[in-house]
Amino acid sequence: MEKFKRLKNEGNDFVKTGEYGEAINKYSECMKLNAEECTVYTNRALCYLKLYKYEEAKQDCDHVLQIEDSNIKAFYRRALAYKGLQVRKKNMAGI
C-alpha cells in the first residue's frame, strides 16, 4: 500500500508540472497494485484528455463507472472524451 501511495503521489506531481505521459506511467503502475482504486483511473483519464487520447480516457472512465456508478469525475471526464471524439448526442444516451 505504501508503494501505491508513493506512485500515485509521483503521478500527481507529474500532472502538476504538465508531464502527462509520465503521470500516465505512474498511474498505470498503481493499477497493477490495486485495480479497484478509482482515483488513479480518473486521474489517468485526465492525462489522456490533456494528450487528446479520448478513446483511452473514455475507457478509463467506463471502468470507473463499472465500479462506482455515481462517480462524478468519471461522468464528467467521459463527457469530455465523448466531446473530443465528436460523438453525436444520440450515441451518448448512456451518459
Protein Blocks (a to p, Z undefined) as FASTA:
>chain_A
ZZmmmmmmmmmmmmmnopaklmmmmmmmmmmmomkbmklmmmmmmmmmmnopaklmmmmm
mmmmmmmmmbfklmmmmmmmmmmnopafklmmmZZ
